[in-house]
Amino acid sequence: MDAFRVEVSVQSYSDIVDGRKVCRKGRTWSFLVGHDFSINDLRQAVEGYYNLGDNQRMTAWYRSEDDDYIPLICESEIMQLFDS
């Protein structure tokens, strides 16, 4: 199985620690995935790793070959990224 590295960069966000709201600085997290990786897998991984609350949602973007940032909207886009 070929593995691909996914790098998630998050700007500042709020977190709840011991019942208190805490402002976190942005950070980057990277991990390996396989061809069966989906948008739902990405969402679950990010929400769990960054401990996002019920009222927080993520938006995924990827960098194109032209260095433009494009929103990741559908599963077929992930497959195209793996194939490129």
N, C-alpha and C positions, 0 to 999 in steps of 0.2 A: 504494500500500500504506500502510495506517495503521500507524504505529509506536507502541509502548507502552514506557514507561520502567519497567524493573525495578530496584528498589533492594534490595541485599543487605546486611544488617547482620550482622556476625559478632562474637561476643564473643571473648574471648581464646582463643588456640589455640596449639598447638605446631607448629613448623616445623623442618625439618632444613636447616642451612646448613653447607656444607663438612664434613659428617659429624657436626656437633654439633647437639644439640637446642636450639632457641631458642624462648622464650616470646614470643608476639606479642600486643600489645594489640588490642582490638577495633577494627574500622574498617568503614566503609560504602563500597560500590562500586555504581555505577549504570550501566546501559547500556540501549540501545534494542533492542527485539525486534519481530518481526512476528507475525501471526496463526498462523504455522506453528510457533511456539515450543512446545517440549514439556518435560515434567518431566526427561527424559533430557538435553535441551539445557541446562537449568538446572544439573543435577548436573555435567555435564562442564565447563561454564563456571566454576562455583564451585570445583570440585576443581582445575582448572588455574590459575585466578587466585590462589587461596590456597595452592597447592602442597600440597594435603592428601596425607597419607601413606596407605599401603595399609590401615592400621588405623583411619583416621579416616573418618567418614561424616557427611554433612550431613542435616539435617532442615529442610524448607522449611515456613514458616508464612506466612500472609497475614492482613492486617487486614480484618475485616468492616466493613460499614457501621455496625455498633454499636460499633466500636472494640475488638472481641474479636479475639484471635489464634487462628487456626484452622490445623491442620496441612494442608498441601497434599498430598493423597493420590493423586488420579487426574487424568488428562488432561482430563476433562470440567470439572473445577473451573477449570483455566486458561482454557478457552473461556468459561466463565461470567464470569470476571473481565474478559476482553476485551470481552464483550458488555455489561457494566454501565457 
